[in-house]
């Protein structure tokens, strides 16, 4: 069959111009049909392939294209625009025109139709390329290559800074801002020398004068530049960081261009898009609403600025964030009555015993970590100022050493352990009560860590449920080996929450919920615990007066006493200082305006921490070097 088909192709080749490929296909199909009758292998498959409609359509298109190649289409009139103008002129002189003529007159005057006719004429005349002036014959040999750059000015900034060479007086492009007009055009680059702006020479001008001329310009901006010969290759990688310090370009006299700078506050998420300059990086705040980046100091530069500011300040003793105090400076402990008067009391009669201990059991699950002595020991340690002051100093130096914390997007795998949830808030805001209610709502999923203590167990207590009861020597050894997240002393006994106690809860598959003092934040922000910090802040003083109108405070010296005006003031001041020093570590912020609504907010925040992507330190996910 192959010989028969090949012969047919050779015989049909002289008739290509007459019958084309479709005739060849018909002849091949006819020959294959005879082969089917002779039961030749593959003939039936070949017949169905050659007889396919899509192949016939494809060959038809091929023939049409070949026909247009031999005889390309030509415009009927190359100057249609002139004909249209003549028709419009003639129609205006005709009186009493018909409705069809008036409609035709209106259509021919439409801008989109005139633009279409103009495009038709350009294609018909093959007028594609711009007309360039001839190259002069008397060009000097040392003539520099120049480039004309045209940018259309709009509401967005140009996105480039300029500088002047102090020796030659020449104006150069100092920096092209990522995402700006100049960057998106790809026509201006750092190092290009500007010779003219809108036809005016910039020789002898100061950068401020050039900028003023650009500001007065409208529409198109035209630059005549001498391109930089060795343009650096930009292979920057995107870096995400969390700011550990505040920065304002308007207050920084060293920034090259304050208008191009970007301010940020502690805790802001920054997307660093350009680190080519060792001193000034380009970044955008997240979430970003602007395509143009801004200048921020690099890690080394901001670290240097922070140290200079640190050492230039006069010495001032650290002011500790103290819990609420009475006129006699006793330590206060707020119970649930102090938050909402209509809530049923959760603390038992044991609060009025010698140490005011408390424990409860719901279906075999102990609510641990709510003892009055445990909370008071933490507050007494704070009142001395030692741990608080040391953390202020340590956190200050951490900000000096690492003004930016690299972060990555983290999504917890359902098979992984849950993240630790740590609540932080000023004394009296109701942090402990919110945590207790959350665990009481679902003790199967939520649990607190069992604290350690050096005091002796009572008759009704069992080690590992209310407390881990250990001797003083072992407790001090655990402190020495940094096994506590936080600890303190109360009535000559040590109390503390250990890392192992938190891990035991997480290893059991539950979500561990603890409340900590601010100085313990760094202890829980580790790759093992991956703590999600929730800051609970008080409402306004007026709102606190309403919700705590009938509330009482339980103290070391008084079982109950009403709230005083200075209590609200101290709570607001404590909250302000806490936010000022630690806001960069807060993953979520909520206002305890009412226990019912706040408990719902807390539950949502905990679910977000476990189920939704979050920004976490990169060191939790992968080992990183300081940048």
Secondary structure as a PSIPRED ss2 file (coil, helix, strand):
# PSIPRED VFORMAT (PSIPRED V4.0)

   1 X C   1.000  0.000  0.000
   2 X H   0.000  1.000  0.000
   3 X H   0.000  1.000  0.000
   4 X H   0.000  1.000  0.000
   5 X H   0.000  1.000  0.000
   6 X H   0.000  1.000  0.000
   7 X H   0.000  1.000  0.000
   8 X H   0.000  1.000  0.000
   9 X H   0.000  1.000  0.000
  10 X H   0.000  1.000  0.000
  11 X H   0.000  1.000  0.000
  12 X H   0.000  1.000  0.000
  13 X H   0.000  1.000  0.000
  14 X H   0.000  1.000  0.000
  15 X H   0.000  1.000  0.000
  16 X H   0.000  1.000  0.000
  17 X H   0.000  1.000  0.000
  18 X H   0.000  1.000  0.000
  19 X H   0.000  1.000  0.000
  20 X H   0.000  1.000  0.000
  21 X H   0.000  1.000  0.000
  22 X H   0.000  1.000  0.000
  23 X H   0.000  1.000  0.000
  24 X H   0.000  1.000  0.000
  25 X H   0.000  1.000  0.000
  26 X H   0.000  1.000  0.000
  27 X H   0.000  1.000  0.000
  28 X H   0.000  1.000  0.000
  29 X H   0.000  1.000  0.000
  30 X H   0.000  1.000  0.000
  31 X H   0.000  1.000  0.000
  32 X H   0.000  1.000  0.000
  33 X H   0.000  1.000  0.000
  34 X H   0.000  1.000  0.000
  35 X H   0.000  1.000  0.000
  36 X H   0.000  1.000  0.000
  37 X H   0.000  1.000  0.000
  38 X C   1.000  0.000  0.000
  39 X C   1.000  0.000  0.000
  40 X C   1.000  0.000  0.000
  41 X C   1.000  0.000  0.000
  42 X C   1.000  0.000  0.000
  43 X H   0.000  1.000  0.000
  44 X H   0.000  1.000  0.000
  45 X H   0.000  1.000  0.000
  46 X H   0.000  1.000  0.000
  47 X H   0.000  1.000  0.000
  48 X H   0.000  1.000  0.000
  49 X H   0.000  1.000  0.000
  50 X H   0.000  1.000  0.000
  51 X C   1.000  0.000  0.000
  52 X C   1.000  0.000  0.000
  53 X H   0.000  1.000  0.000
  54 X H   0.000  1.000  0.000
  55 X H   0.000  1.000  0.000
  56 X H   0.000  1.000  0.000
  57 X H   0.000  1.000  0.000
  58 X H   0.000  1.000  0.000
  59 X H   0.000  1.000  0.000
  60 X H   0.000  1.000  0.000
  61 X H   0.000  1.000  0.000
  62 X H   0.000  1.000  0.000
  63 X H   0.000  1.000  0.000
  64 X H   0.000  1.000  0.000
  65 X H   0.000  1.000  0.000
  66 X H   0.000  1.000  0.000
  67 X H   0.000  1.000  0.000
  68 X H   0.000  1.000  0.000
  69 X H   0.000  1.000  0.000
  70 X H   0.000  1.000  0.000
  71 X C   1.000  0.000  0.000
  72 X C   1.000  0.000  0.000
  73 X C   1.000  0.000  0.000
  74 X C   1.000  0.000  0.000
  75 X C   1.000  0.000  0.000
  76 X C   1.000  0.000  0.000
  77 X C   1.000  0.000  0.000
  78 X C   1.000  0.000  0.000
  79 X C   1.000  0.000  0.000
  80 X H   0.000  1.000  0.000
  81 X H   0.000  1.000  0.000
  82 X H   0.000  1.000  0.000
  83 X H   0.000  1.000  0.000
  84 X H   0.000  1.000  0.000
  85 X H   0.000  1.000  0.000
  86 X H   0.000  1.000  0.000
  87 X H   0.000  1.000  0.000
  88 X H   0.000  1.000  0.000
  89 X H   0.000  1.000  0.000
  90 X H   0.000  1.000  0.000
  91 X H   0.000  1.000  0.000
  92 X H   0.000  1.000  0.000
  93 X C   1.000  0.000  0.000
  94 X C   1.000  0.000  0.000
  95 X C   1.000  0.000  0.000
  96 X C   1.000  0.000  0.000
  97 X C   1.000  0.000  0.000
  98 X C   1.000  0.000  0.000
  99 X H   0.000  1.000  0.000
 100 X H   0.000  1.000  0.000
 101 X H   0.000  1.000  0.000
 102 X H   0.000  1.000  0.000
 103 X H   0.000  1.000  0.000
 104 X H   0.000  1.000  0.000
 105 X H   0.000  1.000  0.000
 106 X H   0.000  1.000  0.000
 107 X H   0.000  1.000  0.000
 108 X H   0.000  1.000  0.000
 109 X C   1.000  0.000  0.000
 110 X C   1.000  0.000  0.000
 111 X H   0.000  1.000  0.000
 112 X H   0.000  1.000  0.000
 113 X H   0.000  1.000  0.000
 114 X H   0.000  1.000  0.000
 115 X H   0.000  1.000  0.000
 116 X H   0.000  1.000  0.000
 117 X H   0.000  1.000  0.000
 118 X H   0.000  1.000  0.000
 119 X H   0.000  1.000  0.000
 120 X H   0.000  1.000  0.000
 121 X H   0.000  1.000  0.000
 122 X H   0.000  1.000  0.000
 123 X H   0.000  1.000  0.000
 124 X H   0.000  1.000  0.000
 125 X C   1.000  0.000  0.000
 126 X C   1.000  0.000  0.000
 127 X C   1.000  0.000  0.000
 128 X C   1.000  0.000  0.000
 129 X C   1.000  0.000  0.000
 130 X C   1.000  0.000  0.000
 131 X C   1.000  0.000  0.000
 132 X C   1.000  0.000  0.000
 133 X C   1.000  0.000  0.000
 134 X C   1.000  0.000  0.000
 135 X C   1.000  0.000  0.000
 136 X C   1.000  0.000  0.000
 137 X C   1.000  0.000  0.000
 138 X C   1.000  0.000  0.000
 139 X C   1.000  0.000  0.000
 140 X C   1.000  0.000  0.000
 141 X C   1.000  0.000  0.000
 142 X C   1.000  0.000  0.000
 143 X C   1.000  0.000  0.000
 144 X C   1.000  0.000  0.000
 145 X C   1.000  0.000  0.000
 146 X C   1.000  0.000  0.000
 147 X E   0.000  0.000  1.000
 148 X E   0.000  0.000  1.000
 149 X E   0.000  0.000  1.000
 150 X E   0.000  0.000  1.000
 151 X E   0.000  0.000  1.000
 152 X E   0.000  0.000  1.000
 153 X C   1.000  0.000  0.000
 154 X C   1.000  0.000  0.000
 155 X C   1.000  0.000  0.000
 156 X C   1.000  0.000  0.000
 157 X C   1.000  0.000  0.000
 158 X C   1.000  0.000  0.000
 159 X C   1.000  0.000  0.000
 160 X E   0.000  0.000  1.000
 161 X E   0.000  0.000  1.000
 162 X E   0.000  0.000  1.000
 163 X E   0.000  0.000  1.000
 164 X E   0.000  0.000  1.000
 165 X C   1.000  0.000  0.000
 166 X C   1.000  0.000  0.000
 167 X C   1.000  0.000  0.000
 168 X C   1.000  0.000  0.000
 169 X C   1.000  0.000  0.000
 170 X C   1.000  0.000  0.000
 171 X E   0.000  0.000  1.000
 172 X E   0.000  0.000  1.000
 173 X E   0.000  0.000  1.000
 174 X E   0.000  0.000  1.000
 175 X E   0.000  0.000  1.000
 176 X E   0.000  0.000  1.000
 177 X C   1.000  0.000  0.000
 178 X C   1.000  0.000  0.000
 179 X C   1.000  0.000  0.000
 180 X C   1.000  0.000  0.000
 181 X H   0.000  1.000  0.000
 182 X H   0.000  1.000  0.000
 183 X H   0.000  1.000  0.000
 184 X H   0.000  1.000  0.000
 185 X H   0.000  1.000  0.000
 186 X C   1.000  0.000  0.000
 187 X C   1.000  0.000  0.000
 188 X C   1.000  0.000  0.000
 189 X C   1.000  0.000  0.000
 190 X C   1.000  0.000  0.000
 191 X C   1.000  0.000  0.000
 192 X C   1.000  0.000  0.000
 193 X E   0.000  0.000  1.000
 194 X E   0.000  0.000  1.000
 195 X E   0.000  0.000  1.000
 196 X E   0.000  0.000  1.000
 197 X E   0.000  0.000  1.000
 198 X C   1.000  0.000  0.000
 199 X C   1.000  0.000  0.000
 200 X E   0.000  0.000  1.000
 201 X E   0.000  0.000  1.000
 202 X C   1.000  0.000  0.000
 203 X C   1.000  0.000  0.000
 204 X C   1.000  0.000  0.000
 205 X C   1.000  0.000  0.000
 206 X C   1.000  0.000  0.000
 207 X H   0.000  1.000  0.000
 208 X H   0.000  1.000  0.000
 209 X H   0.000  1.000  0.000
 210 X H   0.000  1.000  0.000
 211 X H   0.000  1.000  0.000
 212 X H   0.000  1.000  0.000
 213 X H   0.000  1.000  0.000
 214 X H   0.000  1.000  0.000
 215 X H   0.000  1.000  0.000
 216 X H   0.000  1.000  0.000
 217 X C   1.000  0.000  0.000
 218 X C   1.000  0.000  0.000
 219 X C   1.000  0.000  0.000
 220 X E   0.000  0.000  1.000
 221 X E   0.000  0.000  1.000
 222 X E   0.000  0.000  1.000
 223 X E   0.000  0.000  1.000
 224 X E   0.000  0.000  1.000
 225 X E   0.000  0.000  1.000
 226 X E   0.000  0.000  1.000
 227 X C   1.000  0.000  0.000
 228 X C   1.000  0.000  0.000
 229 X C   1.000  0.000  0.000
 230 X C   1.000  0.000  0.000
 231 X C   1.000  0.000  0.000
 232 X C   1.000  0.000  0.000
 233 X C   1.000  0.000  0.000
 234 X C   1.000  0.000  0.000
 235 X C   1.000  0.000  0.000
 236 X C   1.000  0.000  0.000
 237 X C   1.000  0.000  0.000
 238 X C   1.000  0.000  0.000
 239 X E   0.000  0.000  1.000
 240 X E   0.000  0.000  1.000
 241 X E   0.000  0.000  1.000
 242 X E   0.000  0.000  1.000
 243 X E   0.000  0.000  1.000
 244 X C   1.000  0.000  0.000
 245 X C   1.000  0.000  0.000
 246 X C   1.000  0.000  0.000
 247 X E   0.000  0.000  1.000
 248 X C   1.000  0.000  0.000
 249 X H   0.000  1.000  0.000
 250 X H   0.000  1.000  0.000
 251 X H   0.000  1.000  0.000
 252 X C   1.000  0.000  0.000
 253 X C   1.000  0.000  0.000
 254 X C   1.000  0.000  0.000
 255 X C   1.000  0.000  0.000
 256 X C   1.000  0.000  0.000
 257 X C   1.000  0.000  0.000
 258 X H   0.000  1.000  0.000
 259 X H   0.000  1.000  0.000
 260 X H   0.000  1.000  0.000
 261 X E   0.000  0.000  1.000
 262 X C   1.000  0.000  0.000
 263 X C   1.000  0.000  0.000
 264 X E   0.000  0.000  1.000
 265 X C   1.000  0.000  0.000
 266 X C   1.000  0.000  0.000
 267 X C   1.000  0.000  0.000
 268 X C   1.000  0.000  0.000
 269 X E   0.000  0.000  1.000
 270 X E   0.000  0.000  1.000
 271 X E   0.000  0.000  1.000
 272 X E   0.000  0.000  1.000
 273 X E   0.000  0.000  1.000
 274 X E   0.000  0.000  1.000
 275 X C   1.000  0.000  0.000
 276 X C   1.000  0.000  0.000
 277 X C   1.000  0.000  0.000
 278 X C   1.000  0.000  0.000
 279 X C   1.000  0.000  0.000
 280 X E   0.000  0.000  1.000
 281 X E   0.000  0.000  1.000
 282 X E   0.000  0.000  1.000
 283 X E   0.000  0.000  1.000
 284 X E   0.000  0.000  1.000
 285 X E   0.000  0.000  1.000
 286 X E   0.000  0.000  1.000
 287 X C   1.000  0.000  0.000
 288 X C   1.000  0.000  0.000
 289 X C   1.000  0.000  0.000
 290 X C   1.000  0.000  0.000
 291 X C   1.000  0.000  0.000
 292 X C   1.000  0.000  0.000
 293 X C   1.000  0.000  0.000
 294 X E   0.000  0.000  1.000
 295 X E   0.000  0.000  1.000
 296 X E   0.000  0.000  1.000
 297 X E   0.000  0.000  1.000
 298 X C   1.000  0.000  0.000
 299 X H   0.000  1.000  0.000
 300 X H   0.000  1.000  0.000
 301 X H   0.000  1.000  0.000
 302 X H   0.000  1.000  0.000
 303 X H   0.000  1.000  0.000
 304 X H   0.000  1.000  0.000
 305 X H   0.000  1.000  0.000
 306 X H   0.000  1.000  0.000
 307 X H   0.000  1.000  0.000
 308 X H   0.000  1.000  0.000
 309 X H   0.000  1.000  0.000
 310 X H   0.000  1.000  0.000
 311 X H   0.000  1.000  0.000
 312 X H   0.000  1.000  0.000
 313 X C   1.000  0.000  0.000
 314 X C   1.000  0.000  0.000
 315 X C   1.000  0.000  0.000
 316 X C   1.000  0.000  0.000
 317 X C   1.000  0.000  0.000
 318 X C   1.000  0.000  0.000
 319 X C   1.000  0.000  0.000
 320 X C   1.000  0.000  0.000
 321 X C   1.000  0.000  0.000
 322 X C   1.000  0.000  0.000
 323 X C   1.000  0.000  0.000
 324 X C   1.000  0.000  0.000
 325 X E   0.000  0.000  1.000
 326 X C   1.000  0.000  0.000
 327 X C   1.000  0.000  0.000
 328 X C   1.000  0.000  0.000
 329 X C   1.000  0.000  0.000
 330 X C   1.000  0.000  0.000
 331 X E   0.000  0.000  1.000
 332 X E   0.000  0.000  1.000
 333 X E   0.000  0.000  1.000
 334 X E   0.000  0.000  1.000
 335 X C   1.000  0.000  0.000
 336 X H   0.000  1.000  0.000
 337 X H   0.000  1.000  0.000
 338 X H   0.000  1.000  0.000
 339 X C   1.000  0.000  0.000
 340 X C   1.000  0.000  0.000
 341 X C   1.000  0.000  0.000
 342 X C   1.000  0.000  0.000
 343 X C   1.000  0.000  0.000
 344 X C   1.000  0.000  0.000
 345 X C   1.000  0.000  0.000
 346 X C   1.000  0.000  0.000
 347 X C   1.000  0.000  0.000
 348 X C   1.000  0.000  0.000
 349 X H   0.000  1.000  0.000
 350 X H   0.000  1.000  0.000
 351 X H   0.000  1.000  0.000
 352 X H   0.000  1.000  0.000
 353 X C   1.000  0.000  0.000
 354 X C   1.000  0.000  0.000
 355 X C   1.000  0.000  0.000
 356 X C   1.000  0.000  0.000
 357 X C   1.000  0.000  0.000
 358 X C   1.000  0.000  0.000
 359 X C   1.000  0.000  0.000
 360 X C   1.000  0.000  0.000
 361 X E   0.000  0.000  1.000
 362 X E   0.000  0.000  1.000
 363 X C   1.000  0.000  0.000
 364 X C   1.000  0.000  0.000
 365 X E   0.000  0.000  1.000
 366 X E   0.000  0.000  1.000
 367 X C   1.000  0.000  0.000
 368 X C   1.000  0.000  0.000
 369 X C   1.000  0.000  0.000
 370 X C   1.000  0.000  0.000
 371 X C   1.000  0.000  0.000
 372 X H   0.000  1.000  0.000
 373 X H   0.000  1.000  0.000
 374 X H   0.000  1.000  0.000
 375 X H   0.000  1.000  0.000
 376 X H   0.000  1.000  0.000
 377 X H   0.000  1.000  0.000
 378 X H   0.000  1.000  0.000
 379 X H   0.000  1.000  0.000
 380 X H   0.000  1.000  0.000
 381 X H   0.000  1.000  0.000
 382 X H   0.000  1.000  0.000
 383 X H   0.000  1.000  0.000
 384 X H   0.000  1.000  0.000
 385 X C   1.000  0.000  0.000
 386 X H   0.000  1.000  0.000
 387 X H   0.000  1.000  0.000
 388 X H   0.000  1.000  0.000
 389 X H   0.000  1.000  0.000
 390 X H   0.000  1.000  0.000
 391 X H   0.000  1.000  0.000
 392 X H   0.000  1.000  0.000
 393 X H   0.000  1.000  0.000
 394 X H   0.000  1.000  0.000
 395 X H   0.000  1.000  0.000
 396 X H   0.000  1.000  0.000
 397 X H   0.000  1.000  0.000
 398 X H   0.000  1.000  0.000
 399 X H   0.000  1.000  0.000
 400 X H   0.000  1.000  0.000
 401 X H   0.000  1.000  0.000
 402 X C   1.000  0.000  0.000
 403 X C   1.000  0.000  0.000
 404 X E   0.000  0.000  1.000
 405 X E   0.000  0.000  1.000
 406 X E   0.000  0.000  1.000
 407 X E   0.000  0.000  1.000
 408 X E   0.000  0.000  1.000
 409 X E   0.000  0.000  1.000
 410 X E   0.000  0.000  1.000
 411 X C   1.000  0.000  0.000
 412 X C   1.000  0.000  0.000
 413 X C   1.000  0.000  0.000
 414 X C   1.000  0.000  0.000
 415 X C   1.000  0.000  0.000
 416 X C   1.000  0.000  0.000
 417 X C   1.000  0.000  0.000
 418 X C   1.000  0.000  0.000
 419 X C   1.000  0.000  0.000
 420 X C   1.000  0.000  0.000
 421 X E   0.000  0.000  1.000
 422 X E   0.000  0.000  1.000
 423 X E   0.000  0.000  1.000
 424 X E   0.000  0.000  1.000
 425 X E   0.000  0.000  1.000
 426 X C   1.000  0.000  0.000
 427 X C   1.000  0.000  0.000
 428 X C   1.000  0.000  0.000
 429 X C   1.000  0.000  0.000
 430 X C   1.000  0.000  0.000
 431 X H   0.000  1.000  0.000
 432 X H   0.000  1.000  0.000
 433 X H   0.000  1.000  0.000
 434 X H   0.000  1.000  0.000
 435 X H   0.000  1.000  0.000
 436 X H   0.000  1.000  0.000
 437 X H   0.000  1.000  0.000
 438 X H   0.000  1.000  0.000
 439 X H   0.000  1.000  0.000
 440 X H   0.000  1.000  0.000
 441 X H   0.000  1.000  0.000
 442 X C   1.000  0.000  0.000
 443 X C   1.000  0.000  0.000
 444 X C   1.000  0.000  0.000
 445 X C   1.000  0.000  0.000
 446 X E   0.000  0.000  1.000
 447 X E   0.000  0.000  1.000
 448 X C   1.000  0.000  0.000
 449 X C   1.000  0.000  0.000
 450 X C   1.000  0.000  0.000
 451 X C   1.000  0.000  0.000
 452 X E   0.000  0.000  1.000
 453 X E   0.000  0.000  1.000
 454 X C   1.000  0.000  0.000
 455 X C   1.000  0.000  0.000
 456 X C   1.000  0.000  0.000
 457 X C   1.000  0.000  0.000
 458 X C   1.000  0.000  0.000
 459 X C   1.000  0.000  0.000
 460 X C   1.000  0.000  0.000
 461 X C   1.000  0.000  0.000
 462 X C   1.000  0.000  0.000
 463 X E   0.000  0.000  1.000
 464 X C   1.000  0.000  0.000
 465 X C   1.000  0.000  0.000
 466 X C   1.000  0.000  0.000
 467 X E   0.000  0.000  1.000
 468 X E   0.000  0.000  1.000
 469 X E   0.000  0.000  1.000
 470 X C   1.000  0.000  0.000
 471 X C   1.000  0.000  0.000
 472 X H   0.000  1.000  0.000
 473 X H   0.000  1.000  0.000
 474 X H   0.000  1.000  0.000
 475 X H   0.000  1.000  0.000
 476 X H   0.000  1.000  0.000
 477 X H   0.000  1.000  0.000
 478 X H   0.000  1.000  0.000
 479 X H   0.000  1.000  0.000
 480 X H   0.000  1.000  0.000
 481 X C   1.000  0.000  0.000
 482 X C   1.000  0.000  0.000
 483 X C   1.000  0.000  0.000
 484 X E   0.000  0.000  1.000
 485 X E   0.000  0.000  1.000
 486 X E   0.000  0.000  1.000
 487 X E   0.000  0.000  1.000
 488 X E   0.000  0.000  1.000
 489 X E   0.000  0.000  1.000
 490 X E   0.000  0.000  1.000
 491 X C   1.000  0.000  0.000
 492 X C   1.000  0.000  0.000
 493 X E   0.000  0.000  1.000
 494 X E   0.000  0.000  1.000
 495 X E   0.000  0.000  1.000
 496 X E   0.000  0.000  1.000
 497 X E   0.000  0.000  1.000
 498 X E   0.000  0.000  1.000
 499 X H   0.000  1.000  0.000
 500 X H   0.000  1.000  0.000
 501 X H   0.000  1.000  0.000
 502 X H   0.000  1.000  0.000
 503 X H   0.000  1.000  0.000
 504 X H   0.000  1.000  0.000
 505 X H   0.000  1.000  0.000
 506 X H   0.000  1.000  0.000
 507 X H   0.000  1.000  0.000
 508 X C   1.000  0.000  0.000
 509 X C   1.000  0.000  0.000
 510 X C   1.000  0.000  0.000
 511 X E   0.000  0.000  1.000
 512 X E   0.000  0.000  1.000
 513 X E   0.000  0.000  1.000
 514 X E   0.000  0.000  1.000
 515 X E   0.000  0.000  1.000
 516 X C   1.000  0.000  0.000
 517 X C   1.000  0.000  0.000
 518 X H   0.000  1.000  0.000
 519 X H   0.000  1.000  0.000
 520 X H   0.000  1.000  0.000
 521 X H   0.000  1.000  0.000
 522 X H   0.000  1.000  0.000
 523 X H   0.000  1.000  0.000
 524 X H   0.000  1.000  0.000
 525 X C   1.000  0.000  0.000
 526 X C   1.000  0.000  0.000
 527 X C   1.000  0.000  0.000
 528 X C   1.000  0.000  0.000
 529 X C   1.000  0.000  0.000
 530 X C   1.000  0.000  0.000
 531 X C   1.000  0.000  0.000
 532 X E   0.000  0.000  1.000
 533 X E   0.000  0.000  1.000
 534 X E   0.000  0.000  1.000
 535 X E   0.000  0.000  1.000
 536 X E   0.000  0.000  1.000
 537 X E   0.000  0.000  1.000
 538 X E   0.000  0.000  1.000
 539 X C   1.000  0.000  0.000
 540 X C   1.000  0.000  0.000
 541 X H   0.000  1.000  0.000
 542 X H   0.000  1.000  0.000
 543 X H   0.000  1.000  0.000
 544 X H   0.000  1.000  0.000
 545 X H   0.000  1.000  0.000
 546 X H   0.000  1.000  0.000
 547 X H   0.000  1.000  0.000
 548 X C   1.000  0.000  0.000
 549 X C   1.000  0.000  0.000
 550 X C   1.000  0.000  0.000
 551 X C   1.000  0.000  0.000
 552 X E   0.000  0.000  1.000
 553 X E   0.000  0.000  1.000
 554 X E   0.000  0.000  1.000
 555 X E   0.000  0.000  1.000
 556 X C   1.000  0.000  0.000
 557 X C   1.000  0.000  0.000
 558 X C   1.000  0.000  0.000
 559 X C   1.000  0.000  0.000
 560 X C   1.000  0.000  0.000
 561 X E   0.000  0.000  1.000
 562 X E   0.000  0.000  1.000
 563 X C   1.000  0.000  0.000
 564 X C   1.000  0.000  0.000
 565 X H   0.000  1.000  0.000
 566 X H   0.000  1.000  0.000
 567 X H   0.000  1.000  0.000
 568 X H   0.000  1.000  0.000
 569 X H   0.000  1.000  0.000
 570 X H   0.000  1.000  0.000
 571 X H   0.000  1.000  0.000
 572 X H   0.000  1.000  0.000
 573 X H   0.000  1.000  0.000
 574 X H   0.000  1.000  0.000
 575 X H   0.000  1.000  0.000
 576 X H   0.000  1.000  0.000
 577 X H   0.000  1.000  0.000
 578 X H   0.000  1.000  0.000
 579 X H   0.000  1.000  0.000
 580 X H   0.000  1.000  0.000
 581 X H   0.000  1.000  0.000
 582 X H   0.000  1.000  0.000
 583 X H   0.000  1.000  0.000
 584 X H   0.000  1.000  0.000
 585 X H   0.000  1.000  0.000
 586 X C   1.000  0.000  0.000
 587 X C   1.000  0.000  0.000
 588 X E   0.000  0.000  1.000
 589 X E   0.000  0.000  1.000
 590 X E   0.000  0.000  1.000
 591 X E   0.000  0.000  1.000
 592 X E   0.000  0.000  1.000
 593 X C   1.000  0.000  0.000
 594 X C   1.000  0.000  0.000
 595 X H   0.000  1.000  0.000
 596 X H   0.000  1.000  0.000
 597 X H   0.000  1.000  0.000
 598 X H   0.000  1.000  0.000
 599 X H   0.000  1.000  0.000
 600 X H   0.000  1.000  0.000
 601 X H   0.000  1.000  0.000
 602 X H   0.000  1.000  0.000
 603 X H   0.000  1.000  0.000
 604 X H   0.000  1.000  0.000
 605 X H   0.000  1.000  0.000
 606 X H   0.000  1.000  0.000
 607 X H   0.000  1.000  0.000
 608 X H   0.000  1.000  0.000
 609 X H   0.000  1.000  0.000
 610 X H   0.000  1.000  0.000
 611 X H   0.000  1.000  0.000
 612 X C   1.000  0.000  0.000
 613 X C   1.000  0.000  0.000
 614 X E   0.000  0.000  1.000
 615 X E   0.000  0.000  1.000
 616 X E   0.000  0.000  1.000
 617 X E   0.000  0.000  1.000
 618 X H   0.000  1.000  0.000
 619 X H   0.000  1.000  0.000
 620 X H   0.000  1.000  0.000
 621 X H   0.000  1.000  0.000
 622 X C   1.000  0.000  0.000
 623 X C   1.000  0.000  0.000
 624 X C   1.000  0.000  0.000
 625 X C   1.000  0.000  0.000
 626 X C   1.000  0.000  0.000
 627 X C   1.000  0.000  0.000
